[in-house]
Structures are given as C-alpha cells and as structure tokens.
Amino acid sequence: MPRIWIPLVGLLCLCCWVAMAEADYLKYKDPKQGLNVRIRDLMKRMTLEEKIGQMMQLDVTKSTPEIMKTYSIGSVLSGGGNGPRPNATVTDWIDMVNNLTRGSLSSRLGIPIIYGIDAVHGHNNVYGATIFPHNVGLGATRDPQLVKRIGAATAAEVRATGIPYAFAPCIAVCRDPRWGRCYESYSEDHKIVQDMTEIIPGLQGDLPANVKKGVPYPIAKDKVAACAKHFVGDGGTVRGIDENNTVIDWHGLVSIHMPAYYNSIIKGVSTIMVSYSSWNGKKMHSNQQLITGFLKDNLKFRGFVISDWEGIDRITPTPHSNYTFSVQASVLAGIDMIMLPYNHTEFLDAMLLLVKSNVIPISRIDDAVKRILRVKFTMGLFENPIADNSLANQLGSQANRDIAREAVRKSLVLLKNGKNPNEPLLPLPKKAPKILVAGTHAANLGLQCGGWTITWQGGNGNNYTLGTTILTGIKAAVDPSTEVIYNENPDANFVKSNGFSYAIVVVGEPPYAEYFGDNLNLTIPAPGPTIINDVCGSIKCVVVLVTGRPVVIEPYVSSIDALVAAWLPGSEGQGVADVLFGDYGFTGKLSRTWFKTVDQLPMNVGDAHYDPLFPFGFGLTTNPTSG
C-alpha cells in the first residue's frame, strides 16, 4: 500500500469516530450545558407523540412502568387517598414512585416523570405525616414566616416519600363561607393571602438573587415544586357553590382574586393550576384571555400551567360529552399539562387529530413542552430522578410536629372570655378537683384534621393517622391531681350532679372536601347544639369550635362563658390545650368575618351592609400564666 493511504485511512477513521461520538453525545443530558440549550436539544429529538406524552398527567391507579415507557408520559399523581397501600411506609411510597420513574427513564429519550400529590396541610395523604392546620387557621396567625417554615417542613416530608411536586398552596380568596373549600383559603382579604404566599419559598427554597422574576429556579433535593391554585376567582362563586360561576367585573377580579398570583409569580412558583369555576360564564379551563393573554403574556409566568382533575372534561355542560372539543379549547387556552387523570390513549388520539388537522398549531405544543421541561430541568430531575430514603426521618418528625403545634396555638381565636368582661374564664386553672370534657370533636383525630387527610374527604375516628387529640392534650396539660372526665354527649343531670369545676366543650363540623362541603345553612350538626345547651346551661364552660369556617353560633353565645375558634387544627391537638391553660396566650385574629345569620352572606369586610357577629380582625388576647 502506498504510504499516502495510511494517514488518509487514519483521518477517515478519526472522522468516523468523531461522528459516532457526536451521535452519542446528548446535550440535554449534560448538566454543564445551559438550560435553554438542553431544552432545545431535547425538543428537536422528540416526536409529536412524545411531546403530547409530556403534556399528560395520569393517576397512579392507571399508571404502569410500561405505559410510562411507551407513551413518554410527563407526570403521574396520587389523587386523594391513592397510594401504595393503606398505612403505607416511606419505603412503600419511594418504591412506587421509583418504579414508575424507571419506566419513564427506559423510554426512547429517557425523560423522567414529575410525580405530584396534594400536600395542602402537610403531606396529608401519608399515614404518620405531620398534619398542619388548614389554611383558614393559618390566616388567623398573621405570621408569614411561620407559614414559610410549614412549607419547608411539608416539602421535606413530601420528598421523604420520593415525591418532588406538591399541589399547594391554594391562594383562593374565599368570599363566601358556604363554599366547601373555604378552609383552603387563608382569608377573605387578598392582602393576607398575598402575605401567606411566603409558603412558596418554604416549599421550593428561597429565590436565588440572580434569577429573573417569574422563571422557575433550581430546587434542592429536600424541596418540592409548588403549585399556586386555582386560577382564578375560585373563591368568589355565586352563593359559594363549588365549581360555579364567579360574577365580577375586571377590576374586581384583578383587585381581589388576582393579587396573590402576582406574589406567587414574583416568588418563582413553578406551576399554576386552573380553576374548575367560570368567570362571568366563561369556564376558566377554556379562558385563553386569562391563561395565555394575562398569566403568560402580561405577568410573564414561565412555569407550566396544569389543569385540575378532569378539569378539561368539565368545559362542556355535560362532562366529557365532547372530549375533542374540550381538548382543543383547553390546550388553545394555554393549559400545558392535562390532569387527565385516567385515559391517556383518548387524549393522545384527540391531540394527534387536532394537530394534524391544523386546529392546534405545533407552536402551542412546543410552548407547553418547553415549560414542562424547564421545570424538570431546573428541579434536577434529569440528574437525580431516582429517590432514596435519606429524608425518611423527616416524615412526622418531632421537629415538624413542634411547628404544627406552634401553628395551632397561634391560629386559635378567642371570641369571648367571660360573661362579665371583668371575670374572664380563660386561661383555665390547671389544678381543679374535677373537670368535664364533652363534645363530638374532643377525642377524634379525624374530625380534628378535616378533609384532605389520608383520604380526599377525610375520616371520622382515631385510626386514620398518628397524632394527639384535644382530649389527650388536655389530660397532659392539667395538674396530675385533676380528674378529667370525658363524656361525649352528657345530659344536664349528669353535668349538674358530678361537681365539676368547669367544662370544655369541643364541637364542630364533620370532615368534607370540595363540593361535598358546600353548605347553605352552616349550622353546627347535631348533637353539637344540644351539648352546648346542656353543658353550658349547667356549669361554667368554654366552647371550642372545630370548623373549616364561621358557623351559626349567635343563638348560643349568651349561654357560653368562653368561645374559641380552633378551625381545623390537624394532628397536634395539644396546641389547643397549650393556650386554654395559659402556657401561651391567645393571639389569633379572625381572617374571616363571622356572620350573625346566613341571610347576611356573602358579607366581607368593607361591604356596605357589614354587620357581623365578630368582625374581620377580631380576637381577644390573654397573657401566659405560670400556674
């Protein structure tokens, strides 16, 4: 062979080797590359079907590793109560999430799923997690830094189970307590709701100094992507009917219901969920003016927009009656990820038809996928897709329960203290011969936690999760010599004949969530009123209300010596006893107006017809005692 051919052959081999190396080099998998470089590189490799797959979120009950691999599914969620098994352990949760994640990693491009869950007052679907007070109570604390710490504790517990995404916070401004989701709202006043968006840096970590406002930012392994919901006006529906119509002009919408979204976007919230409700008759899930025009274009939100559970199905008056139209309307409106949550092939077929028919432009698909990938890349899911048990000790930790107990103390609102202002009943003496504890909610962890606890609607009883009932907290707080008698529903003769020093009556609402909680009369369910009358008519009493909102209490106020709004305190019931017995003082202030009768509703601070039983911001205070 002539010598000239030797270097030529070598050069050809070198070129082939370089070409093969370049073919094997995937920029999107290289964390040293810039974010936009990685997104562009990945997207140019994706088929239309793979892009549509990224826009789908399936419920875990309809998810398998094979489906993740075959369809390049973008996300999976655990709907209310859906997990590995009842009373599942941290390891059970991690194994379930990792099993599906490995399925997604085995797909052609290996794009990891983002797993989401409703963690709305702690990691509330998981047995043994810390259950914090619901938002209505947190609004009464007026303490954004406490709420930020709750966000951080929640994030750690969610990550402990291998989940990187939480559908929280709810930043609705509840304008009518008849709404079944009112307890998910911090306040009727948008300023308090805005303050409480401080939970977002708690969940996600503080916004780095060099990050542009409105853009998702890197999230540490003990933090989660947050989701501000439900965009927009969900708390203003007519008569408080869930998923109904919010009738309000543009000025009212942007001045009452929109402000907390400004704060959320400035704080870098990763995702925003769309509301089931309508604005002046237009379904939010099909409202292009607000989702694309205002949220994306005007407010410069760069995270992804997600639908609610089967939210696109409900665009039509009869849900799912014209699914192709619902897909078209929602995607063109600007929704990026669709919480289906069941039928992925139906959505894929509809999308392929709409794209190939030029009804949905590929530019809209690309916008959605870029946003989803932006969140996944900034979260580090490509580098660390598989969860481990390094945070397992965070779930239900004593440190997190201490934060929850503090939140309970600060959320309590003292509405009355003594029939004579000069003779307050609270704080109660710890040392007394015998005291009575009565009421349906005194020894019931399920009632104390409310909805969105272990299951969607919550439960009744003490076997659902771990925690401390109010009764247990009382027994721990009093002097060892004090006899505590518990009788859920004592009659007047029992109360009068047993020589009690005083009584604590704990009554309230049953657990509920969403439209199951819509209530036009807001009365305390039986036997609550009878217990109040029989006990408070016979002995000095403090009534503790465990409710998700103000309820009808005016008929009983005159017979009650002291009245406390405890809201839905969660798993740490001893926080109630801490304040009743004076270890800490009452400091909470009403974040909602307390009406006299439901005929006054809706009634919010600033209204011309404002005539409350207890006004917005009301709350008596006490000083801590040493005995």
C-alpha positions in Angstrom: 0.0 0.0 0.0 1.4 3.4 -0.9 2.3 5.5 2.2 -0.1 8.3 1.3 -3.0 5.9 2.1 -2.0 5.3 5.7 -2.7 8.8 7.0 -5.8 9.1 4.8 -7.3 5.9 6.3 -6.4 7.2 9.8 -8.1 10.5 9.1 -11.2 8.7 7.8 -11.3 6.6 11.0 -10.9 9.7 13.1 -13.8 11.4 11.4 -16.0 8.3 11.8 -15.0 8.2 15.5 -15.9 11.9 16.0 -19.2 11.4 14.2 -20.1 8.5 16.4 -19.1 10.4 19.5 -21.2 13.3 18.5 -24.1 11.0 17.8 -23.7 9.5 21.3 -23.3 12.9 23.0 -26.7 14.2 24.1 -26.6 17.8 25.1 -29.8 17.6 27.1 -28.3 15.1 29.4 -25.3 17.3 30.1 -25.8 19.4 33.2 -22.9 21.7 32.2 -25.0 22.9 29.2 -27.2 25.9 29.6 -30.9 25.4 30.4 -32.2 26.6 27.0 -29.6 24.6 25.2 -30.7 21.5 26.9 -34.4 22.2 26.2 -33.8 22.9 22.5 -31.6 19.8 22.1 -34.2 17.5 23.7 -37.1 19.0 21.8 -35.5 18.7 18.4 -35.2 14.9 19.1 -38.8 14.5 20.2 -41.6 13.1 18.0 -45.0 14.7 18.1 -46.3 11.7 20.1 -43.5 12.1 22.7 -44.3 15.8 23.1 -48.0 15.1 23.6 -47.0 12.4 26.2 -45.2 15.1 28.2 -48.4 17.0 28.4 -50.3 14.2 30.1 -50.6 13.5 33.8 -52.1 10.1 34.9 -53.3 9.0 38.2 -51.2 6.3 39.9 -54.1 3.9 39.7 -53.9 3.9 35.9 -50.1 4.0 35.6 -47.6 1.3 34.9 -43.9 1.4 34.0 -44.8 0.1 30.6 -47.2 3.0 30.0 -44.6 5.4 31.1 -42.1 3.9 28.6 -44.4 3.5 25.7 -46.1 6.9 25.8 -43.4 9.1 27.3 -45.9 10.2 30.0 -44.9 13.5 31.6 -46.4 13.2 35.0 -48.2 11.0 37.5 -50.1 12.0 40.6 -51.7 10.4 43.6 -55.3 11.5 43.7 -56.8 11.9 47.2 -56.1 8.7 49.1 -54.4 6.9 46.2 -51.1 5.4 47.3 -49.2 2.1 47.5 -51.5 0.6 50.2 -53.3 1.6 53.4 -50.9 2.9 56.1 -48.0 2.7 53.6 -44.5 3.3 54.8 -41.9 5.7 53.4 -40.3 2.8 51.6 -43.6 1.8 50.1 -44.0 5.3 48.7 -40.4 5.5 47.4 -40.6 2.1 45.7 -43.9 3.0 44.0 -42.6 6.4 42.7 -39.3 4.9 41.6 -40.9 2.0 39.8 -42.8 4.5 37.6 -39.8 6.7 37.2 -37.7 3.8 36.0 -40.4 3.1 33.4 -40.1 6.7 32.1 -36.3 6.5 32.1 -36.5 3.4 29.9 -38.3 5.3 27.2 -36.5 6.3 24.0 -35.4 9.6 25.3 -35.4 8.8 29.0 -37.4 11.9 30.1 -38.2 11.5 33.8 -41.7 11.9 35.1 -42.6 14.6 37.7 -44.7 12.9 40.4 -47.3 15.2 42.1 -49.5 15.0 45.2 -51.9 17.2 47.1 -50.0 18.2 50.2 -52.3 21.0 51.3 -51.8 20.9 55.0 -48.7 18.8 55.4 -48.2 15.6 53.5 -51.8 14.8 54.2 -52.2 11.6 52.1 -49.5 9.8 54.0 -50.0 7.8 57.2 -47.9 9.2 60.0 -47.2 12.6 58.4 -47.5 15.8 60.3 -50.9 17.3 59.6 -50.8 21.1 59.9 -53.8 23.4 60.5 -55.8 24.1 57.3 -55.2 27.5 55.7 -58.2 29.2 57.3 -56.4 28.7 60.7 -53.0 29.8 59.3 -54.5 33.0 58.1 -55.6 33.8 61.6 -51.9 33.6 62.8 -50.9 36.6 60.6 -47.5 35.0 60.6 -46.0 34.6 57.1 -42.7 33.3 58.5 -44.4 30.5 60.4 -46.2 29.6 57.1 -42.8 29.6 55.3 -41.5 27.1 58.0 -44.6 25.0 57.5 -43.8 25.0 53.7 -40.3 23.8 54.4 -41.4 21.1 56.8 -44.1 19.9 54.3 -41.5 19.9 51.5 -39.2 17.7 53.5 -41.9 15.2 54.3 -43.1 15.1 50.7 -39.6 14.5 49.5 -39.1 11.8 52.2 -41.6 9.7 50.2 -39.8 10.3 46.9 -42.3 12.9 45.5 -40.9 16.2 44.1 -44.1 18.1 43.3 -46.9 19.4 45.6 -50.2 20.9 44.5 -50.0 23.7 47.0 -50.6 26.4 48.0 -54.3 27.2 47.5 -54.4 31.0 47.2 -58.1 31.4 46.8 -59.8 34.4 48.4 -62.9 32.9 49.9 -65.7 35.5 49.8 -68.5 33.2 51.0 -68.1 30.6 53.8 -70.8 28.5 52.3 -68.1 27.3 49.8 -66.9 23.8 50.6 -63.3 24.8 50.1 -63.3 27.9 52.2 -60.9 26.3 54.8 -58.4 26.0 52.0 -58.3 29.8 51.8 -56.2 31.9 54.1 -58.7 34.8 54.2 -61.4 36.8 52.6 -58.8 39.6 52.4 -56.4 39.3 49.5 -53.7 41.1 51.4 -53.5 38.3 54.0 -53.5 35.7 51.1 -50.7 37.7 49.5 -48.7 37.6 52.7 -49.1 33.9 53.0 -47.6 33.2 49.6 -44.4 33.1 51.7 -45.2 29.4 51.9 -43.8 29.2 48.3 -40.2 29.8 49.2 -40.8 27.5 52.1 -41.8 24.7 49.7 -39.3 25.5 46.9 -36.4 27.2 48.7 -35.6 30.9 48.6 -35.4 32.5 45.2 -31.8 33.0 44.1 -30.7 36.6 43.7 -29.7 36.2 40.0 -33.0 34.6 38.8 -35.4 36.5 36.6 -38.8 37.1 38.2 -41.4 34.6 37.1 -39.0 31.9 36.0 -38.7 28.5 37.7 -35.4 28.2 39.6 -33.2 25.3 40.9 -34.8 23.3 43.7 -32.9 21.4 46.2 -33.4 17.7 47.0 -35.3 18.5 50.2 -37.7 20.9 48.4 -40.6 20.5 46.0 -42.1 22.3 43.1 -45.1 24.3 44.3 -48.4 24.9 42.5 -50.5 28.1 43.1 -54.2 27.3 42.7 -56.9 27.7 41.4 -56.5 30.3 38.7 -58.6 32.4 39.1 -61.6 33.5 41.2 -62.5 30.1 42.6 -63.3 31.7 46.0 -65.9 34.1 44.6 -68.6 31.9 43.1 -72.2 32.7 43.5 -73.5 31.5 46.9 -70.2 29.8 47.4 -71.2 26.8 45.2 -68.1 24.9 44.3 -67.0 24.9 40.6 -69.7 27.5 39.9 -69.7 31.0 38.3 -67.8 34.0 39.7 -69.7 37.1 38.7 -67.4 40.1 39.0 -66.1 42.8 36.7 -62.5 43.0 35.6 -61.5 45.5 38.3 -62.9 43.2 41.0 -61.2 40.2 39.5 -57.7 41.8 39.4 -58.0 43.6 42.7 -59.5 40.8 44.8 -58.7 37.4 43.3 -55.6 38.1 41.2 -53.1 39.8 43.6 -51.8 36.6 45.2 -50.8 35.3 41.8 -48.6 38.4 41.3 -46.7 37.5 44.5 -46.6 33.8 43.6 -45.0 34.5 40.2 -42.5 37.0 41.6 -41.5 34.3 44.1 -40.9 31.9 41.3 -43.7 29.4 41.7 -43.1 26.5 39.3 -46.6 25.7 38.3 -50.2 27.2 38.4 -53.4 25.1 38.4 -56.5 26.3 36.7 -59.9 26.5 38.5 -63.0 24.5 37.7 -65.0 27.6 38.1 -66.1 30.2 35.5 -65.7 33.9 35.2 -68.8 35.6 34.1 -70.0 32.4 32.4 -66.7 31.5 30.8 -65.0 28.3 32.0 -61.6 29.0 33.3 -60.2 25.9 31.6 -61.0 27.4 28.2 -60.2 31.0 29.0 -57.4 32.0 26.6 -57.7 35.7 27.6 -56.7 35.0 31.2 -54.4 31.9 30.9 -52.4 33.0 27.8 -53.1 36.7 27.5 -52.8 37.7 31.1 -50.9 35.0 33.0 -48.3 34.1 30.4 -48.1 37.2 28.3 -48.8 40.0 30.8 -47.5 38.5 34.0 -44.6 36.7 32.2 -45.2 33.4 34.0 -42.6 30.9 32.7 -43.5 27.8 34.6 -46.2 25.4 33.4 -50.0 25.6 33.7 -51.8 22.5 34.8 -55.5 21.6 34.6 -57.4 20.3 37.6 -58.6 16.7 37.9 -60.7 16.0 34.8 -60.9 19.8 34.5 -61.0 19.8 30.7 -63.8 17.3 30.7 -66.0 19.8 32.6 -65.7 22.5 30.0 -68.9 21.1 28.4 -72.2 21.3 30.4 -72.3 17.5 30.5 -68.8 16.4 31.4 -66.9 14.5 28.7 -69.7 14.9 26.2 -67.5 16.4 23.5 -63.9 15.4 24.5 -62.2 16.5 21.3 -63.6 20.0 21.7 -62.6 20.1 25.4 -59.0 19.1 24.4 -59.0 21.8 21.7 -60.4 24.5 24.0 -58.1 23.8 26.9 -54.9 23.5 25.0 -55.5 26.5 22.9 -56.4 28.4 26.1 -52.9 27.8 27.3 -53.0 24.8 29.6 -49.7 22.9 29.3 -50.2 19.7 31.3 -53.6 17.9 31.5 -54.5 16.1 34.6 -56.5 13.5 32.7 -56.1 11.5 35.0 -57.2 8.1 33.5 -57.4 7.7 29.8 -54.1 8.6 28.1 -54.9 7.0 24.7 -58.1 9.0 24.3 -56.2 12.3 24.9 -53.3 11.2 22.6 -55.7 10.4 19.7 -57.6 13.7 20.1 -54.4 15.7 20.2 -53.0 13.9 17.1 -56.2 14.6 15.2 -56.3 18.3 16.2 -52.6 18.9 15.4 -52.7 17.0 12.0 -55.9 19.0 11.2 -54.1 22.2 11.9 -56.6 23.1 14.6 -53.8 23.2 17.3 -50.6 24.6 16.0 -47.3 22.8 16.7 -46.1 26.1 18.3 -48.7 25.7 21.1 -47.5 22.1 21.7 -43.9 23.4 21.8 -44.7 26.1 24.3 -46.3 23.6 26.6 -43.4 21.1 26.4 -40.8 23.8 26.8 -42.5 24.9 30.0 -42.7 21.4 31.4 -39.1 20.6 30.5 -38.0 23.9 32.0 -39.4 22.8 35.4 -38.0 19.3 35.1 -34.5 20.6 34.3 -34.4 23.2 37.0 -35.6 20.7 39.5 -32.6 18.4 38.7 -34.9 15.5 37.8 -32.6 14.5 34.9 -29.6 14.3 37.2 -31.4 12.8 40.2 -34.5 11.1 39.0 -34.4 8.2 41.5 -35.5 8.9 45.1 -33.7 7.4 48.1 -34.6 7.1 51.8 -32.2 9.8 53.0 -35.1 12.0 54.2 -37.1 9.2 55.7 -36.7 10.5 59.2 -38.4 13.8 58.2 -41.9 12.2 58.0 -43.8 13.1 61.1 -40.6 14.2 62.9 -40.9 15.8 66.3 -39.4 19.0 64.9 -42.2 19.2 62.3 -44.8 18.3 64.9 -43.5 21.1 67.1 -44.0 23.6 64.2 -47.6 22.3 63.8 -48.2 22.6 67.5 -47.0 26.2 67.4 -49.3 26.9 64.4 -52.3 25.5 66.3 -51.5 27.9 69.2 -51.2 30.9 67.0 -54.3 30.1 64.9 -56.7 29.9 67.9 -59.0 33.0 68.0 -60.6 33.9 71.3 -64.1 35.3 70.6 -65.5 35.6 74.1 -63.9 35.4 77.5 -66.4 35.6 80.4 -70.0 36.6 80.6 -68.7 39.6 82.6 -65.6 41.2 81.0 -64.2 41.7 84.5 -64.4 38.0 85.2 -62.6 36.1 82.4 -62.8 32.4 82.3 -59.6 31.8 80.3 -56.9 30.8 80.9 -58.3 27.9 82.8 -56.8 26.7 86.1 -54.8 23.5 85.7 -55.4 22.5 89.2 -59.1 21.7 89.9 -60.7 18.7 91.6 -62.7 17.5 88.5 -63.3 18.9 85.1 -65.6 17.8 82.3 -64.6 17.4 78.6 -67.5 16.9 76.3 -68.4 17.1 72.6 -68.0 15.1 69.4 -64.7 16.6 68.4 -62.8 16.3 71.7 -61.4 12.8 71.2 -61.5 12.4 67.4 -58.4 12.9 65.4 -60.2 12.5 62.1 -62.7 15.3 62.9 -59.9 17.5 64.2 -57.9 17.2 60.9 -60.8 17.7 58.5 -60.9 16.9 54.8 -57.9 16.2 52.7 -56.5 13.9 55.4 -55.4 10.4 54.3 -58.4 10.3 52.0 -60.0 13.0 49.9 -62.9 13.6 52.2 -61.1 12.9 55.5 -62.4 10.5 58.1 -64.0 10.0 61.5 -62.0 8.4 64.3 -58.5 7.9 65.6 -57.3 5.1 63.3 -56.5 7.1 60.2 -53.2 8.6 61.1 -50.9 9.5 64.1 -51.4 12.5 66.3 -52.7 13.9 69.5 -56.4 14.6 70.2 -57.5 17.7 72.0 -58.7 15.5 74.9 -55.2 13.9 75.2 -53.7 17.4 75.1 -56.0 18.5 78.0 -55.1 15.5 80.1 -51.4 16.2 79.6 -51.8 19.9 80.5 -53.7 19.7 83.8 -52.2 19.0 87.2 -51.8 15.3 88.0 -54.3 15.7 90.8 -57.0 17.0 88.5 -59.6 14.4 87.4 -60.6 14.7 83.8 -63.9 13.1 82.9 -64.8 12.7 79.2 -68.4 12.3 78.2 -69.1 12.9 74.5 -72.8 13.8 75.0 -73.7 14.2 78.7 -77.2 15.3 79.7 -77.9 18.2 82.0 -78.4 16.0 85.1 -75.0 14.3 84.6 -73.3 17.7 84.4 -75.1 19.2 87.4 -74.7 16.1 89.7 -70.9 15.5 89.4 -69.4 18.5 91.0 -67.3 19.7 88.0 -65.3 22.8 88.4 -65.8 23.8 84.8 -66.3 22.1 81.4 -64.6 22.2 78.0 -67.0 21.5 75.1 -65.4 20.7 71.7 -67.9 20.5 68.8 -67.9 21.4 65.1 -68.3 20.2 61.5 -67.7 16.8 60.0 -64.8 16.4 57.6 -65.5 17.3 53.9 -63.7 18.4 50.8 -64.7 20.4 47.7 -68.4 20.3 46.7 -69.3 17.8 49.4 -68.7 20.7 51.9 -71.0 23.2 50.1 -73.5 24.3 52.8 -76.2 26.8 52.6 -77.2 26.8 56.3 -73.8 26.5 58.2 -75.4 25.2 61.4 -73.4 23.1 63.8 -74.5 19.5 63.2 -76.4 17.6 66.0 -75.7 16.8 68.7 -73.4 19.8 68.9 -76.1 22.4 69.8 -77.7 20.1 72.4 -74.3 19.5 74.1 -73.6 23.3 74.3 -77.1 23.9 75.8 -76.9 21.0 78.3 -73.4 21.7 79.5 -73.2 25.5 79.3 -76.6 25.8 80.8 -75.4 23.9 83.9 -71.8 24.9 84.6 -69.1 27.3 83.6 -67.9 26.3 80.1 -65.6 27.1 77.3 -66.7 26.0 73.8 -64.1 25.2 71.3 -65.3 25.2 67.7 -63.5 22.8 65.3 -64.8 24.0 61.9 -63.5 25.0 58.5 -65.2 28.3 58.5 -67.5 30.5 60.7 -70.7 28.8 61.5 -74.0 29.8 63.1 -73.2 30.4 66.8 -75.2 33.5 67.8 -78.1 31.6 69.4 -75.7 30.1 71.9 -73.2 32.9 72.6 -75.1 34.3 75.6 -75.0 30.9 77.5 -71.3 30.3 76.8 -68.7 31.7 79.1 -65.8 31.5 76.7 -65.7 30.8 73.0 -62.7 29.7 70.9 -62.4 29.2 67.2 -59.9 26.4 66.7 -60.6 25.9 63.0 -59.2 22.5 61.7 -56.1 22.2 63.8 -54.6 19.0 62.4 -52.7 16.3 64.2 -51.3 18.3 67.1 -54.3 18.8 69.4 -52.1 19.6 72.4 -51.7 23.1 70.8 -55.3 23.8 71.8 -54.6 22.8 75.5 -51.4 24.9 75.4 -53.4 28.1 75.1 -56.6 27.1 77.1 -54.5 26.5 80.2 -52.3 29.6 79.8 -48.9 28.1 78.8 -49.3 30.5 75.9 -51.6 33.5 75.3 -54.3 33.8 72.7 -53.0 35.9 69.8 -55.0 34.8 66.7 -57.2 37.3 64.8 -60.1 36.5 62.5 -59.1 36.2 58.9 -62.8 35.9 58.1 -65.8 37.8 59.1 -68.1 35.9 61.5 -71.7 36.5 60.4 -74.8 36.5 62.6 -77.1 34.7 60.2 -76.5 33.1 56.8 -79.0 35.6 55.3 -76.3 38.2 55.5 -74.0 36.2 53.2 -71.9 37.0 51.3 -70.6 39.6 53.7 -67.0 40.7 53.7 -65.1 43.5 55.4 -65.7 46.8 53.6 -69.2 45.9 52.4 -71.9 48.5 52.8 -74.1 46.0 54.7 -71.4 45.0 57.1 -73.0 43.9 60.4 -71.1 40.9 61.8 -71.3 39.0 65.0 -67.5 39.2 65.2 -65.7 41.5 62.7 -62.7 40.6 60.5 -59.6 41.1 62.5 -61.3 40.4 65.9 -59.6 38.4 68.5 -59.3 38.8 72.3 -55.9 38.3 73.8 -54.7 36.7 77.0 -51.3 36.6 78.8 -49.5 33.4 79.6 -49.6 32.2 83.2 -47.4 30.1 85.3 -50.0 28.1 87.1 
